[in-house]
Amino acid sequence: MKKLTLLATAAMFSAVAMTAQAADKLTLQLKWVTQAQFAGYYVAKDKGFYDEFGLDVEIKPGGPDVAPSQVIAGGGADVVIDWMPSALATREKGVPLVNISQVFSKSGMMLTCRKDMGVNIANDFKGKTLGVWFFGNEYPFLSWMDTLGFSTSGSNPDVTVLKQGFNVDPILQKQAACVSTMTYNEYWQVIDAGLTPEELTVFKYEDEEVATLEDGLYVMEDSLKDDAMVDKLSRFLAASLKGWEYAINNQDEAADIVLENDATGAQTEKHQRRMMGEIAKLIDTDKMGRLREAAYDRTVNILMSGKSDVVISKKPEGAFTQMIWERAQK
């Protein structure tokens, strides 16, 4: 009996060891710092969903000096989160990024403007200074200005573009009439700084029909030719979507999990819970994570419609795949 017990114990430890060894490592590079914008991934890790799918996932926070496309091109990540305008522009420049899933079905981008600086409608942009994020985030804005017929460059542009840092200081200090904000983040920084919604005019890119896709999951094209990597990516997506579903249904807990993973200690409970509520509005739970090809086409058309050099010059081929999403449903 003792011998049998020892054998059973040895077998148990062997199974545990095999399970530990079987966990496939995968690195996810975020587009920005640890916050509720990425809650689904942190929830998937915290609740053990990645473990359930045999994965050991490292989540790397981003920041103002982190370009996800450069990270993955240099081998520093297996999957990155990026906005589609940036990803498509990067692909055209020779870095073959492919969208494998689109968790955010709506854009959270806005221009937030001060009424006391004379902005009430889009035509009021002319002659104003507008704060714009660059590093790939400027493409939708520039295409929008082209659509409105406003020049943004040259010796006497219709609109003066201020390269905005990742804060809202220009609107608070009246250096710009409008600044770029996200529904879930910077807009609330403006509110918390003392301006009221009644003092602001907000232009949502979705409402202006110039919205492009944000926060997609991207991999390098070659990884989709490796059967083992395709299997790993499918399991990663299945676990991540499970994390997002949990986060949407348990928003306060999800925000708390994000806070626990914020090594900087810079985030607050109020801001993260509010952010989680706004993020949930951007995610369509029907076929969550599946790229809507109509939204993809709109993004491509917007990027190609501008007169500026920064948009893509031709329709990309092979820039997305539904294969990983379909396998993740099994």
C-alpha positions as CSV (number, residue, x, y, z in Angstrom):
1,M,0.0,0.0,0.0
2,K,2.8,2.4,0.9
3,K,4.5,1.7,-2.4
4,L,1.2,2.4,-4.3
5,T,0.8,5.6,-2.4
6,L,4.3,6.7,-3.3
7,L,3.7,5.8,-6.9
8,A,0.4,7.8,-6.9
9,T,2.1,10.8,-5.3
10,A,5.0,10.7,-7.8
11,A,2.5,10.5,-10.7
12,M,0.6,13.5,-9.3
13,F,3.8,15.6,-9.0
14,S,4.8,14.4,-12.5
15,A,1.4,15.6,-13.9
16,V,1.8,18.9,-12.2
17,A,5.3,19.4,-13.6
18,M,4.1,18.5,-17.1
19,T,1.2,21.0,-16.8
20,A,3.7,23.7,-15.7
21,Q,6.0,22.8,-18.6
22,A,3.1,22.8,-21.0
23,A,2.2,26.5,-20.4
24,D,3.2,28.3,-23.5
25,K,4.8,31.7,-23.0
26,L,3.3,34.7,-24.9
27,T,4.1,38.4,-24.5
28,L,1.5,41.1,-25.0
29,Q,2.6,44.7,-25.5
30,L,0.0,47.3,-24.6
31,K,-0.4,50.6,-26.4
32,W,-0.5,52.6,-23.2
33,V,0.1,52.4,-19.5
34,T,-1.7,50.0,-17.2
35,Q,-5.4,51.2,-17.0
36,A,-8.9,49.9,-17.6
37,Q,-8.5,50.4,-21.3
38,F,-6.8,47.0,-21.1
39,A,-8.9,45.5,-18.3
40,G,-9.9,42.3,-20.2
41,Y,-6.3,41.1,-20.4
42,Y,-5.5,41.8,-16.8
43,V,-8.7,40.1,-15.7
44,A,-7.8,37.1,-17.9
45,K,-4.5,36.8,-16.2
46,D,-5.8,37.5,-12.7
47,K,-8.7,35.1,-12.9
48,G,-6.6,32.3,-14.3
49,F,-8.2,32.2,-17.7
50,Y,-4.8,32.2,-19.5
51,D,-3.8,29.3,-17.2
52,E,-6.9,27.4,-18.2
53,F,-5.8,27.7,-21.8
54,G,-2.2,26.5,-21.1
55,L,-0.7,30.0,-21.4
56,D,1.9,32.0,-19.4
57,V,1.1,35.5,-20.6
58,E,3.4,38.5,-19.8
59,I,1.6,41.8,-20.2
60,K,4.0,44.7,-20.9
61,P,2.7,48.2,-20.2
62,G,3.2,50.9,-22.8
63,G,3.8,54.6,-22.5
64,P,4.7,57.8,-24.4
65,D,8.0,56.3,-25.5
66,V,6.7,52.9,-26.5
67,A,5.7,52.2,-30.1
68,P,4.1,48.8,-30.2
69,S,5.0,48.2,-33.9
70,Q,8.6,48.7,-33.1
71,V,8.5,46.4,-30.1
72,I,7.0,43.5,-32.1
73,A,9.2,44.2,-35.1
74,G,12.2,43.9,-32.8
75,G,11.0,40.6,-31.3
76,G,9.9,42.1,-28.0
77,A,6.4,40.9,-28.1
78,D,4.2,38.2,-29.8
79,V,1.1,40.4,-29.9
80,V,0.6,44.1,-29.7
81,I,-2.3,46.4,-29.2
82,D,-2.5,49.3,-31.7
83,W,-4.8,51.5,-33.5
84,M,-5.6,50.5,-37.1
85,P,-4.5,53.8,-38.7
86,S,-1.0,53.4,-37.2
87,A,-0.9,49.7,-37.9
88,L,-1.9,50.1,-41.6
89,A,0.6,52.9,-42.1
90,T,3.3,50.8,-40.4
91,R,2.4,47.9,-42.7
92,E,2.7,50.0,-45.8
93,K,6.2,51.0,-44.6
94,G,7.3,47.4,-44.5
95,V,6.4,46.0,-41.1
96,P,3.8,43.3,-41.9
97,L,1.3,43.7,-39.1
98,V,-1.9,41.7,-39.3
99,N,-5.0,42.3,-37.2
100,I,-6.2,39.0,-35.6
101,S,-9.0,40.5,-33.5
102,Q,-10.8,43.8,-33.0
103,V,-12.1,44.0,-29.4
104,F,-13.1,47.7,-29.6
105,S,-15.9,48.0,-32.2
106,K,-16.3,51.7,-31.6
107,S,-13.9,54.6,-31.4
108,G,-13.4,56.5,-28.1
109,M,-11.7,59.5,-29.8
110,M,-13.0,63.0,-29.5
111,L,-12.0,66.6,-29.9
112,T,-13.0,68.5,-26.7
113,C,-13.3,72.2,-27.1
114,R,-13.9,75.3,-25.1
115,K,-17.0,77.2,-25.9
116,D,-15.4,80.4,-24.5
117,M,-12.8,80.1,-27.3
118,G,-15.4,80.2,-30.0
119,V,-15.9,76.6,-30.9
120,N,-19.5,75.4,-31.1
121,I,-19.6,73.7,-34.5
122,A,-16.9,72.1,-36.7
123,N,-16.7,75.1,-39.0
124,D,-15.5,77.1,-36.0
125,F,-12.2,75.1,-36.2
126,K,-10.9,77.5,-38.9
127,G,-8.4,79.9,-37.4
128,K,-8.1,77.9,-34.2
129,T,-5.3,76.0,-32.6
130,L,-6.2,72.3,-32.1
131,G,-4.3,69.9,-30.0
132,V,-3.5,66.6,-31.8
133,W,-1.8,63.4,-30.7
134,F,0.9,62.2,-33.1
135,F,2.9,58.9,-33.2
136,G,0.2,57.4,-35.5
137,N,-2.8,58.8,-33.7
138,E,-3.0,61.9,-36.0
139,Y,-4.2,60.1,-39.1
140,P,-8.0,60.2,-38.4
141,F,-7.8,63.9,-37.5
142,L,-5.9,64.9,-40.6
143,S,-8.3,63.0,-42.8
144,W,-11.2,64.7,-41.0
145,M,-9.7,68.1,-41.7
146,D,-9.2,67.2,-45.3
147,T,-12.9,66.2,-45.4
148,L,-13.8,69.6,-43.9
149,G,-11.6,71.4,-46.4
150,F,-9.3,72.8,-43.8
151,S,-5.5,72.9,-44.5
152,T,-3.2,71.9,-41.6
153,S,0.2,72.8,-43.1
154,G,1.9,75.4,-45.1
155,S,2.7,79.1,-44.3
156,N,-0.9,80.0,-43.6
157,P,-3.0,77.0,-42.6
158,D,-6.7,77.1,-41.9
159,V,-6.1,75.2,-38.7
160,T,-3.0,75.4,-36.5
161,V,-2.0,71.9,-35.3
162,L,-0.4,71.8,-31.8
163,K,1.5,68.5,-31.3
164,Q,-0.2,67.6,-28.0
165,G,1.5,65.8,-25.3
166,F,-0.4,63.0,-23.5
167,N,-2.2,65.5,-21.2
168,V,-4.9,68.1,-21.5
169,D,-2.8,71.1,-20.3
170,P,-3.3,73.1,-23.6
171,I,-7.1,73.4,-23.2
172,L,-6.8,74.2,-19.5
173,Q,-4.2,76.9,-20.2
174,K,-6.0,78.2,-23.3
175,Q,-3.1,77.3,-25.5
176,A,-5.5,75.5,-27.8
177,A,-9.2,75.8,-28.4
178,C,-9.6,72.0,-28.6
179,V,-7.6,69.0,-27.5
180,S,-7.7,65.3,-28.4
181,T,-9.4,63.3,-25.7
182,M,-10.7,59.8,-25.3
183,T,-14.2,59.2,-23.9
184,Y,-12.8,57.1,-21.2
185,N,-9.7,59.1,-20.1
186,E,-8.7,62.6,-21.0
187,Y,-12.2,64.0,-21.2
188,W,-12.6,63.3,-17.5
189,Q,-9.3,64.9,-16.8
190,V,-10.7,68.1,-18.3
191,I,-13.8,67.7,-16.1
192,D,-11.8,66.9,-13.0
193,A,-9.6,70.0,-13.6
194,G,-12.7,72.2,-13.2
195,L,-14.3,72.7,-16.6
196,T,-18.0,71.6,-16.7
197,P,-19.7,69.7,-19.6
198,E,-21.8,72.8,-20.2
199,E,-18.6,74.8,-20.9
200,L,-17.4,72.3,-23.5
201,T,-18.3,71.3,-27.1
202,V,-17.4,67.7,-27.8
203,F,-17.0,66.2,-31.3
204,K,-17.0,62.4,-31.2
205,Y,-15.2,60.9,-34.2
206,E,-18.0,58.3,-34.4
207,D,-20.7,61.0,-34.7
208,E,-18.6,62.8,-37.3
209,E,-18.3,59.6,-39.3
210,V,-14.5,59.8,-39.4
211,A,-13.9,57.2,-36.7
212,T,-11.2,54.6,-37.4
213,L,-10.7,51.4,-35.5
214,E,-8.7,51.4,-32.2
215,D,-7.2,48.8,-29.9
216,G,-6.9,45.9,-32.2
217,L,-4.7,42.9,-31.6
218,Y,-1.8,42.6,-34.1
219,V,0.8,40.0,-34.9
220,M,3.6,39.7,-37.4
221,E,2.5,38.0,-40.6
222,D,5.0,35.2,-40.4
223,S,3.6,34.0,-37.1
224,L,0.4,33.0,-38.9
225,K,2.4,30.6,-41.0
226,D,3.5,28.6,-37.9
227,D,0.8,26.1,-36.8
228,A,2.0,26.0,-33.2
229,M,1.8,29.8,-33.0
230,V,-1.6,29.9,-34.6
231,D,-2.8,27.5,-31.9
232,K,-1.2,29.6,-29.2
233,L,-2.7,32.8,-30.5
234,S,-6.2,31.1,-30.8
235,R,-6.0,30.1,-27.1
236,F,-4.7,33.5,-26.1
237,L,-7.7,35.2,-27.9
238,A,-10.2,32.8,-26.4
239,A,-8.9,33.5,-22.9
240,S,-8.7,37.2,-23.5
241,L,-12.3,37.5,-24.7
242,K,-13.3,35.5,-21.6
243,G,-11.5,38.2,-19.6
244,W,-13.3,41.0,-21.4
245,E,-16.7,39.4,-20.9
246,Y,-16.0,39.1,-17.2
247,A,-14.7,42.6,-17.0
248,I,-17.8,44.0,-18.7
249,N,-20.1,42.1,-16.4
250,N,-18.0,42.9,-13.2
251,Q,-16.8,46.4,-13.9
252,D,-15.8,47.4,-10.4
253,E,-13.9,44.2,-9.8
254,A,-12.2,44.6,-13.1
255,A,-11.1,48.1,-12.2
256,D,-9.8,46.9,-8.9
257,I,-7.7,44.2,-10.7
258,V,-6.2,46.9,-13.0
259,L,-5.3,48.9,-9.9
260,E,-3.6,45.9,-8.4
261,N,-1.4,45.6,-11.5
262,D,-0.5,49.3,-11.7
263,A,3.1,49.2,-10.5
264,T,3.3,53.0,-10.7
265,G,0.5,53.6,-8.2
266,A,-0.5,56.5,-10.4
267,Q,-4.1,55.4,-11.1
268,T,-7.0,56.0,-8.8
269,E,-10.1,53.9,-8.0
270,K,-12.5,56.7,-9.1
271,H,-10.8,57.2,-12.5
272,Q,-10.4,53.5,-13.2
273,R,-14.0,52.6,-12.4
274,R,-15.2,55.4,-14.4
275,M,-12.9,54.4,-17.3
276,M,-14.1,50.8,-17.1
277,G,-17.7,52.0,-17.5
278,E,-16.8,54.0,-20.6
279,I,-14.7,51.2,-22.1
280,A,-17.6,48.8,-21.9
281,K,-19.6,51.1,-24.2
282,L,-17.0,50.7,-27.0
283,I,-17.2,46.9,-27.0
284,D,-19.9,45.0,-28.9
285,T,-20.6,41.8,-27.0
286,D,-22.3,40.2,-30.1
287,K,-19.4,38.2,-31.7
288,M,-17.0,40.1,-29.4
289,G,-13.6,40.5,-30.9
290,R,-14.5,39.7,-34.5
291,L,-13.4,42.4,-36.9
292,R,-16.3,44.0,-38.7
293,E,-15.2,44.3,-42.3
294,A,-17.4,47.3,-42.9
295,A,-15.6,49.1,-40.1
296,Y,-12.3,48.0,-41.6
297,D,-13.3,49.3,-45.0
298,R,-14.4,52.6,-43.5
299,T,-11.0,53.0,-41.8
300,V,-9.2,52.2,-45.0
301,N,-11.3,54.6,-47.1
302,I,-10.8,57.4,-44.5
303,L,-7.1,57.0,-44.6
304,M,-7.0,57.0,-48.3
305,S,-9.3,59.9,-48.8
306,G,-6.9,62.6,-47.4
307,K,-4.6,64.8,-49.5
308,S,-1.8,64.5,-46.9
309,D,1.2,62.2,-47.3
310,V,0.7,60.6,-43.9
311,V,-2.3,58.4,-44.9
312,I,-1.9,55.1,-46.7
313,S,-1.5,55.3,-50.5
314,K,-3.2,52.1,-51.5
315,K,-5.6,49.5,-50.1
316,P,-3.7,47.0,-48.1
317,E,-3.8,43.3,-48.8
318,G,-3.7,40.6,-46.0
319,A,-3.9,43.2,-43.3
320,F,-6.4,41.2,-41.2
321,T,-7.5,37.7,-40.7
322,Q,-10.6,36.1,-39.2
323,M,-8.9,32.7,-38.7
324,I,-7.7,33.3,-35.2
325,W,-11.1,34.5,-34.0
326,E,-12.9,31.6,-35.6
327,R,-10.5,29.1,-34.0
328,A,-10.9,30.8,-30.6
329,Q,-14.7,30.0,-30.8
330,K,-14.1,26.3,-30.8
